[in-house]
Amino acid sequence: MNPYNKLFEERIIFLGVQVDDASANDIMAQLITLESIDPDRDILMYINSPGGSMTSMMAIYDTMQYIQPEIQTFCLGQAASAAAVLLAA
């Protein structure tokens, strides 16, 4: 069993890499998919990231603000630079 699939089933998104275009697109797709499955259930985001691209972070941030579900963010390890902004979103 893929642990990321299990997390997704529990509405948990794990950001454990540097924020770049590829990781941002993955996170955005997960957020939009979870909203389409159930727009009334909260989403949890666990962050352990050294940060990264501010433009990629803004794409994730904008998606977090755009979708209907509330998003709870948690730092597990580090949330530096761009990841710190997502933690505070």
C-alpha positions in Angstrom: 0.0 0.0 0.0 1.3 3.4 -0.9 1.2 5.6 2.2 0.4 8.7 0.2 -2.7 7.1 -1.1 -3.8 6.3 2.4 -3.1 9.9 3.5 -5.2 11.2 0.6 -8.1 8.9 1.5 -8.0 10.5 5.0 -7.9 14.0 3.3 -4.3 14.6 4.4 -1.9 16.3 2.0 1.8 16.0 2.8 4.3 18.5 1.5 7.6 16.9 2.2 9.7 18.4 -0.6 11.0 21.8 -1.8 8.2 24.0 -3.2 8.7 24.1 -7.0 6.4 24.0 -10.0 6.1 20.2 -10.0 5.3 20.0 -6.3 2.9 23.0 -6.5 1.0 21.4 -9.3 0.7 18.1 -7.4 -0.6 20.0 -4.2 -3.0 22.1 -6.3 -4.4 19.0 -8.0 -4.9 17.2 -4.7 -6.7 20.3 -3.2 -9.0 20.6 -6.1 -9.7 16.9 -6.2 -10.5 16.7 -2.4 -12.9 19.7 -2.8 -14.7 17.9 -5.7 -15.1 14.8 -3.6 -16.5 16.6 -0.5 -16.5 20.4 -0.4 -17.8 20.4 3.2 -15.0 18.3 4.8 -11.8 19.9 6.1 -8.4 19.1 4.6 -5.3 18.6 6.6 -1.9 19.7 5.3 1.3 18.4 6.9 4.4 20.4 6.0 8.1 19.4 6.3 9.7 21.6 3.7 12.8 23.8 3.3 10.7 26.2 1.3 11.4 27.1 -2.3 10.0 29.1 -5.1 7.8 32.0 -4.1 5.8 31.9 -7.4 5.1 28.2 -6.9 4.1 28.9 -3.3 1.6 31.6 -4.5 -0.1 29.1 -6.8 -0.6 26.8 -3.8 -1.7 29.7 -1.6 -4.2 30.9 -4.2 -5.7 27.5 -4.5 -6.0 27.1 -0.7 -7.9 30.4 -0.6 -10.0 29.5 -3.6 -11.4 26.2 -2.6 -14.4 25.8 -0.2 -13.0 23.4 2.4 -11.2 24.7 5.4 -7.5 23.7 5.4 -5.7 23.0 8.7 -1.9 23.2 8.4 0.7 21.6 10.6 4.5 21.7 10.7 6.2 18.4 11.2 10.0 19.2 11.1 10.5 22.4 9.2 8.5 25.0 7.3 11.0 27.5 6.1 10.7 30.3 3.5 7.8 29.7 1.1 6.6 26.7 3.2 6.2 29.1 6.2 3.8 31.2 4.3 1.7 28.0 3.5 1.8 27.1 7.2 0.4 30.4 8.1 -2.3 30.4 5.3 
